[in-house]
Amino acid sequence: MLELAILGFLAEGPLPGHELRSRVSHLTGYTRPVSDGSLYPAINRLAKAGLLERQPDPRAGAARYLLSLTDAGHADVLKRLRKPADHEITDHTRFYTVLSFLSLLPDMAEQHAVLRRRLIFLEEPASFFYDGDRPIRAEEVADPYRRGLLLTARATSRAERAWLREALGEQPLEKNS
């Protein structure tokens, strides 16, 4: 997720490290804070792999660098967006990172393939709580906090599925989902 966010923001144009950190933090920081201890090692790994390069930033002084994608970095971000890992589809924070940069894919069919994978995942019956293999519905839960969790998750899932269907140009599959 962190590497995709770095590559995605740099695909939009060169950035100094502190600006990149700010953008990544705004994207993911509310749920997963980004520290210098995780950001700069990731930048170093990507640079070592030839996916980004550092150049002195003439506007900021000798100790500051401007980061930019190489051709290999641009190809890599597109590859990551075309074929996100399963956990990048099922984990909402990771999926939102993919979604943030999906417009970088020039082919709408490729964009739709990613959205379709997310929709298929969201169409599967799921819950935070189970009775054996059967998902427990909010209406079956006496605990008000667990019920609230299930109701909120249901509403969020319903809204996301509706948006995905709209983005894909599809009609809703269910009236009361």
Summary of the structure (lengths in Angstrom):
residues: 177
radius of gyration: 19.7
end to end distance: 29.7
largest distance: 62.9
contacts: 465
relative contact order: 0.10
helix: 62%
strand: 9%
